[in-house]
């Protein structure tokens, strides 16, 4: 338990000091530095798991980190550190424009962000489905103040929609968790449990009808939090109304938490019966989400909502990876989406601050006004759209290859068409922002500093695309050999 406490110690101290320190400049810089120190702590504590020397790091019953969870903790901490570093610029730029935020509002932002980081870290440490449900609900409550940051009627509406819709979804997930517990009670397993490692070990002894019912409720519940179509209605509003650093964290880290919940539940039913129609539903929902989001991208008129719908598209791809039973591809898609999308939301915040508008039809001439921003926006758009040689291209091609190997030709064709539509839609919208006559009222602050973090993130995506060996990310499986599937599940589960 001491090791688990060590993971949360620094963010908890930073959350308290955020409310105590009176000098906002000190608060902004302290929290950014603390987040990077937290990344070092996380890498040090989880190094044995990340390098494959140990399969997992157990804390107490129900709390343990496996390799996939460790990777997500590192990614989440990196995203938060990047966003808090840029947030220092964001608040300075607002003050430079004469739109300085009140001290209390900024303090709440930093305190909520650190509590949010603690909740997300806990999600990836959960071996118990009960603890997982509590941790995911904690991410909702801790991130709500970030959505309401602007304190206007649009932010209020977005916050209520976020809380109500996600709470309904979480209620479904709770019901699903109860059914899974009942499946362990009613089956031939020795003792009823919610620990994923124990459920996987005794998967064949579980009561499958109850397990299937629990899985479907959890899929819908956590899928609502992730933003699957048509349960995505909260996501565009929340991401659009939150300040840019918060939007980046919601997209680049929060969505991964809900998807990780789906993955955890999926490993149980995958071990119990990999050919079950209820498990095949996952890849179908992922495909529908990708297609719907790609069509909605075409119709967007708001810069931040454009990236919000792009997030929904990537959620669909990650769910599709889960439906293929591939934890590595799920993470590969997640890390590339997080890097590119965080960069784009931060750039969107820069542009909105400099122009005073989110409307795409009023944004143009960025190349003339801020060339470095335009270059970063172009590269980020290519990265998130899946253009080679960025990491998203590797992930998407690997997903399509694995789906063809698994004979899911219709789903693969649908996703290919959807990706082509979203590629054209994203580049069309960003092209209009980049080119054209410059805006005369464009007022930017510290142009090169504003683009430092986005460029770093885009370069990370580029490095992944150039360095990743695709063969290591496509461990296919054969439905006829359940034992092989259980061994593969064991690689990413706490056993």
C-alpha positions in Angstrom: 0.0 0.0 0.0 3.0 2.3 0.6 4.0 2.0 -3.0 0.5 2.9 -4.2 0.5 5.8 -1.8 3.9 6.9 -3.3 2.2 7.1 -6.8 -0.3 9.6 -5.4 1.7 11.4 -2.9 3.2 14.3 -5.0 -0.1 15.1 -6.8 -1.9 15.2 -3.5 0.7 17.6 -2.1 0.4 19.7 -5.3 -3.4 19.9 -5.0 -3.2 21.2 -1.4 -0.4 23.7 -2.2 -2.3 25.0 -5.2 -5.0 26.3 -2.9 -2.5 27.6 -0.3 0.1 29.4 -2.4 -1.0 33.0 -2.9 1.3 33.9 -5.8 -0.3 32.5 -9.0 2.9 32.6 -11.0 4.5 30.4 -8.4 1.5 28.0 -8.4 1.6 27.7 -12.2 5.3 26.9 -12.3 5.3 24.7 -9.2 2.5 22.5 -10.5 4.2 22.1 -13.9 7.5 21.1 -12.3 5.7 18.8 -9.9 4.0 17.0 -12.8 7.4 16.3 -14.5 8.9 15.1 -11.2 5.8 12.8 -10.9 6.6 11.4 -14.4 10.2 10.6 -13.2 8.7 8.9 -10.0 6.3 6.9 -12.1 9.0 5.7 -14.5 11.2 4.8 -11.6 8.5 2.8 -9.7 7.2 1.0 -12.8 10.5 0.4 -14.6 10.5 -3.3 -13.8 7.0 -3.8 -15.2 7.7 -1.6 -18.3 10.8 -3.5 -19.2 9.1 -6.9 -18.7 11.2 -8.1 -15.7 8.1 -8.6 -13.6 4.5 -9.2 -14.8 2.8 -6.9 -12.3 3.2 -4.8 -9.2 0.7 -5.8 -6.5 -0.3 -3.4 -3.8 -3.2 -4.9 -1.9 -6.1 -7.1 -3.0 -7.9 -5.4 -5.8 -5.0 -3.0 -6.5 -2.2 -4.0 -8.8 -0.5 -2.6 -11.9 0.1 -4.8 -15.0 2.2 -3.8 -18.0 -0.6 -2.2 -20.0 -1.7 -0.3 -16.9 1.8 0.9 -16.3 2.1 2.1 -19.9 -1.1 4.1 -19.5 0.0 5.6 -16.2 3.2 6.9 -17.9 1.2 8.3 -20.8 -1.4 10.0 -18.5 1.3 11.6 -16.4 3.2 12.8 -19.5 0.0 14.3 -20.9 -0.8 16.1 -17.7 2.7 17.4 -17.3 2.6 18.7 -20.9 -0.7 20.4 -20.4 0.3 22.0 -17.1 3.5 23.3 -18.7 1.5 24.9 -21.5 -1.1 26.1 -18.9 1.5 28.5 -17.5 1.7 30.2 -21.0 -2.1 30.0 -21.4 -2.9 32.0 -18.3 -0.1 34.5 -19.0 -1.5 35.0 -22.6 -5.0 35.6 -21.2 -3.6 38.2 -18.8 -1.7 39.8 -21.7 -4.9 40.2 -23.6 -6.7 41.8 -20.6 -8.7 38.6 -19.9 -7.0 37.6 -16.7 -8.8 35.0 -14.7 -9.5 35.4 -11.0 -7.1 33.9 -8.5 -9.7 31.5 -7.0 -10.6 30.2 -10.4 -6.9 29.4 -11.3 -6.3 27.8 -7.9 -9.3 25.5 -8.4 -8.0 24.6 -11.9 -4.7 23.4 -10.5 -6.1 21.7 -7.5 -8.7 19.9 -9.6 -6.1 18.9 -12.2 -3.9 17.2 -9.5 -6.9 15.4 -8.0 -7.8 14.4 -11.6 -4.4 13.0 -12.1 -4.7 11.0 -8.9 -8.0 9.5 -10.0 -6.7 8.6 -13.4 -3.6 7.0 -12.0 -5.8 4.9 -9.7 -7.9 3.7 -12.6 -4.9 2.0 -14.1 -4.0 0.4 -10.8 -7.3 -1.4 -10.4 -7.4 -5.1 -10.6 -10.9 -5.1 -8.9 -13.8 -4.1 -11.1 -15.4 -2.5 -8.0 -12.4 -0.3 -7.4 -12.3 0.4 -11.1 -15.9 1.7 -11.1 -15.1 4.0 -8.1 -11.9 5.4 -9.7 -13.6 6.1 -13.1 -16.5 7.9 -11.2 -13.8 9.9 -9.4 -12.4 11.1 -12.7 -15.8 12.5 -13.6 -16.2 14.4 -10.4 -12.6 15.8 -10.4 -12.7 16.9 -14.0 -16.1 18.6 -13.8 -14.6 21.9 -12.3 -12.3 22.0 -15.3 -15.2 21.9 -17.7 -17.0 24.7 -15.7 -13.8 26.8 -15.6 -15.2 29.7 -17.8 -18.2 30.1 -15.5 -20.6 31.2 -18.3 -23.9 29.7 -19.4 -22.3 27.5 -22.1 -19.8 26.1 -19.6 -22.6 25.4 -17.1 -24.7 23.6 -19.7 -21.7 21.5 -20.8 -20.8 20.7 -17.2 -24.4 19.5 -16.4 -24.6 17.5 -19.6 -21.2 15.9 -18.8 -22.2 15.0 -15.2 -25.7 13.8 -16.0 -24.9 11.7 -19.1 -21.7 10.2 -17.7 -23.5 9.5 -14.4 -26.2 7.6 -16.2 -23.5 5.7 -18.0 -21.6 5.0 -14.8 -24.8 3.7 -13.3 -25.1 1.2 -16.1 -21.5 0.2 -15.5 -22.3 -0.4 -11.8 -25.2 -2.6 -12.7 -22.9 -4.5 -15.1 -20.3 -4.9 -12.3 -23.0 -6.4 -10.0 -23.9 -8.9 -12.7 -20.3 -9.9 -13.1 -20.0 -10.5 -9.4 -23.2 -12.5 -9.5 -21.7 -14.6 -12.4 -18.8 -15.5 -10.0 -21.3 -16.4 -7.3 -23.5 -18.5 -9.5 -20.7 -20.3 -11.3 -18.4 -23.0 -10.2 -15.6 -20.7 -9.1 -14.4 -21.3 -5.5 -15.1 -17.8 -4.1 -17.1 -14.9 -5.5 -14.8 -12.1 -6.6 -14.5 -8.9 -8.7 -10.7 -9.2 -9.1 -10.0 -9.4 -12.8 -7.0 -11.8 -12.4 -9.2 -14.2 -10.4 -12.1 -13.9 -12.9 -9.7 -14.7 -15.8 -8.2 -17.6 -14.0 -11.6 -19.1 -13.4 -13.3 -17.8 -16.5 -14.6 -21.1 -17.7 -16.3 -21.7 -14.3 -18.3 -18.4 -14.4 -22.0 -18.3 -15.1 -21.8 -17.1 -18.7 -25.3 -15.7 -19.1 -24.8 -13.4 -16.1 -21.3 -12.6 -17.3 -22.5 -11.7 -20.8 -25.2 -9.4 -19.3 -22.7 -7.7 -17.0 -20.3 -7.2 -19.9 -23.0 -5.6 -22.1 -23.9 -3.2 -19.3 -20.3 -2.3 -18.6 -19.7 -1.8 -22.3 -22.6 0.7 -22.6 -21.7 2.4 -19.3 -18.0 2.9 -19.8 -18.7 3.4 -23.5 -20.8 6.4 -22.5 -17.9 7.9 -20.6 -15.6 7.1 -23.5 -17.9 8.8 -26.0 -19.1 6.0 -28.3 -21.8 6.7 -30.8 -24.7 7.5 -30.1 -23.8 8.0 -26.4 -21.3 10.8 -27.2 -23.5 13.8 -26.7 -21.6 15.2 -23.7 -18.2 15.1 -25.3 -18.2 17.8 -27.9 -19.7 20.3 -25.5 -17.4 19.5 -22.6 -14.2 19.6 -24.8 -15.3 22.8 -26.5 -16.2 24.8 -23.4 -13.3 23.8 -21.2 -10.1 25.9 -21.4 -7.5 24.5 -23.8 -5.2 22.7 -21.3 -8.3 21.1 -19.7 -9.7 20.1 -23.1 -6.3 18.5 -23.9 -6.4 16.4 -20.7 -10.0 15.4 -21.2 -9.2 14.1 -24.7 -5.7 12.8 -24.2 -6.1 11.1 -20.8 -9.7 10.9 -19.5 -11.0 9.0 -22.5 -8.3 6.4 -22.0 -9.6 5.7 -18.5 -13.0 4.7 -19.7 -11.6 2.6 -22.5 -9.3 0.9 -20.1 -12.4 -0.1 -18.1 -13.9 -1.6 -21.3 -10.6 -3.5 -21.8 -10.6 -4.9 -18.3 -14.1 -6.3 -18.6 -13.4 -7.5 -22.1 -10.4 -9.7 -20.9 -12.8 -11.6 -18.7 -15.3 -12.5 -21.4 -12.5 -13.1 -23.9 -11.1 -15.7 -21.5 -14.5 -17.2 -20.9 -15.7 -17.4 -24.5 -13.8 -15.6 -27.3 -16.4 -16.4 -29.9 -19.3 -15.0 -28.0 -21.5 -12.7 -30.0 -21.6 -10.2 -27.1 -17.8 -9.8 -27.4 -18.0 -9.4 -31.2 -20.3 -6.4 -30.4 -17.3 -4.4 -29.3 -15.7 -4.2 -32.7 -19.0 -3.4 -34.3 -19.6 -0.5 -31.9 -16.1 0.7 -32.6 -16.7 0.7 -36.4 -20.1 2.5 -36.1 -18.4 5.1 -33.9 -15.6 5.7 -36.4 -18.0 6.0 -39.3 -20.4 8.4 -37.4 -17.6 10.6 -36.2 -16.0 10.9 -39.6 -19.3 12.1 -41.1 -19.8 14.6 -38.2 -16.3 16.0 -38.7 -17.3 17.2 -42.2 -20.1 19.3 -40.8 -18.2 21.1 -38.0 -18.1 24.9 -37.7 -16.2 25.2 -34.4 -12.4 24.5 -34.1 -12.5 22.8 -30.7 -15.6 20.8 -31.6 -13.8 19.6 -34.7 -11.1 18.1 -32.5 -13.7 16.7 -30.1 -15.3 14.7 -32.9 -11.9 13.6 -34.0 -11.5 12.3 -30.5 -14.7 10.3 -30.9 -13.4 8.8 -34.1 -10.2 7.7 -32.3 -12.3 6.3 -29.5 -14.0 4.1 -32.1 -10.6 2.9 -33.3 -9.5 2.0 -29.8 -12.7 0.1 -29.1 -12.2 -1.7 -32.4 -8.7 -2.7 -31.2 -10.3 -4.0 -28.0 -12.8 -5.9 -30.1 -9.9 -7.6 -31.8 -8.5 -8.6 -28.5 -5.3 -6.7 -28.9 -4.1 -4.8 -25.8 -0.9 -3.6 -27.6 -2.8 -2.1 -30.5 -5.2 -0.5 -28.1 -2.3 1.2 -26.4 -0.5 2.1 -29.6 -3.6 3.9 -31.0 -4.2 5.5 -27.6 -0.7 6.9 -27.3 -0.7 8.4 -30.8 -4.1 9.9 -30.4 -3.1 11.4 -27.1 0.1 13.0 -28.5 -1.6 14.5 -31.5 -4.8 15.5 -29.9 -3.2 17.3 -26.9 -1.0 19.2 -29.4 -4.1 20.2 -31.4 -6.2 21.3 -28.5 -3.3 23.4 -27.1 -2.9 25.0 -30.5 -6.6 25.6 -30.7 -6.4 27.5 -27.4 -3.6 29.7 -28.8 -5.6 30.5 -31.9 -8.8 31.3 -30.0 -6.9 33.5 -27.6 -5.3 35.4 -30.5 -8.4 35.8 -32.6 -11.2 35.8 -30.0 -13.3 33.3 -31.9 -13.8 29.5 -32.3 -15.7 29.7 -35.5 -14.0 28.0 -38.4 -15.5 30.4 -41.0 -13.8 33.3 -39.2 -10.4 31.7 -38.9 -8.0 32.1 -41.8 -4.5 33.3 -42.6 -2.7 31.7 -39.7 0.4 31.2 -41.9 0.7 34.9 -42.3 -0.1 35.8 -38.7 1.9 33.1 -36.9 3.9 30.8 -39.2 5.2 28.5 -36.5 1.6 27.9 -35.3 0.5 27.2 -38.8 3.3 24.7 -39.3 2.5 23.0 -36.0 -1.2 22.9 -36.8 -0.5 21.3 -40.2 1.7 18.6 -38.7 -0.7 17.9 -35.9 -3.6 17.6 -38.3 -1.6 15.1 -40.4 -0.6 13.2 -37.3 -4.2 12.8 -36.0 -5.6 12.1 -39.4 -3.3 9.1 -39.8 -0.9 10.3 -42.5 2.4 8.5 -42.9 5.0 8.5 -41.3 3.2 9.5 -38.1 2.4 7.0 -35.4 -1.3 7.0 -36.0 -0.7 5.6 -39.5 1.2 2.6 -38.1 -1.6 2.0 -35.6 -4.4 2.2 -38.1 -2.7 0.0 -40.7 -1.9 -2.5 -38.0 -5.6 -2.5 -36.9 -6.8 -3.0 -40.5 -4.2 -5.7 -41.1 -5.3 -7.6 -38.0 -9.0 -7.2 -38.8 -8.4 -8.7 -42.3 -6.4 -11.6 -40.7 -9.4 -12.1 -38.5 -11.7 -12.1 -41.6 -13.7 -9.0 -40.6 -13.7 -7.7 -44.1 -16.9 -5.6 -43.9 -15.7 -3.8 -40.7 -12.3 -3.2 -42.2 -13.8 -1.7 -45.4 -16.1 0.5 -43.4 -13.3 1.8 -41.2 -11.1 2.4 -44.3 -13.9 4.5 -45.9 -14.5 6.4 -42.6 -10.8 7.2 -42.2 -10.6 8.5 -45.7 -13.6 10.8 -45.0 -12.2 12.1 -41.8 -8.8 12.6 -43.4 -10.3 14.8 -46.1 -12.5 16.6 -43.6 -9.7 17.5 -41.1 -7.3 18.7 -43.8 -10.1 20.7 -45.5 -10.9 22.5 -42.2 -7.4 23.1 -41.1 -6.3 24.2 -44.6 -8.8 27.0 -44.5 -7.5 28.1 -41.1 -3.8 28.0 -42.3 -4.2 29.7 -45.6 -5.8 32.9 -46.8 -5.4 36.5 -45.8 -4.2 37.2 -42.3 -6.5 38.6 -39.7 -5.8 42.2 -38.8 -6.9 41.8 -35.2 -4.7 38.8 -34.6 -3.0 39.4 -31.2 -0.6 36.6 -30.2 1.8 36.5 -27.3 5.2 34.8 -27.2 4.7 32.9 -30.5 7.6 30.5 -30.2 6.9 29.6 -26.5 3.3 29.0 -27.3 4.2 26.3 -29.8 6.9 24.5 -27.8 4.8 21.8 -26.2 2.6 21.1 -29.3 5.7 20.7 -31.4 7.3 18.3 -28.9 4.2 16.2 -28.9 3.9 16.0 -32.7 7.6 15.1 -32.9 7.0 12.3 -30.4 4.2 10.9 -32.7 6.6 11.2 -35.6 9.3 9.2 -33.8 6.8 6.5 -32.9 5.8 6.2 -36.5 9.4 5.9 -37.7 10.6 3.6 -34.9 7.8 1.1 -34.2 8.1 -2.4 -35.5 4.5 -3.2 -36.6 5.1 -6.9 -36.2 5.4 -6.6 -32.4 2.0 -4.8 -32.2 -0.1 -7.4 -34.0 -0.3 -10.5 -31.9 -3.1 -12.2 -33.8 -5.2 -15.0 -32.4 -7.1 -18.0 -33.5 -10.7 -18.5 -32.3 -10.2 -22.2 -32.3 -7.5 -22.2 -29.6 -8.9 -20.7 -26.5 -5.8 -21.6 -24.5 -3.8 -19.3 -26.7 -6.1 -16.5 -26.1 -5.9 -17.0 -22.3 -2.1 -16.9 -22.5 -2.3 -13.6 -24.4 -4.8 -12.2 -21.9 -2.4 -13.2 -19.2 0.3 -11.0 -20.6 -1.8 -7.9 -19.9 -3.6 -9.0 -16.8 -2.6 -9.3 -13.2 -1.9 -13.0 -12.7 
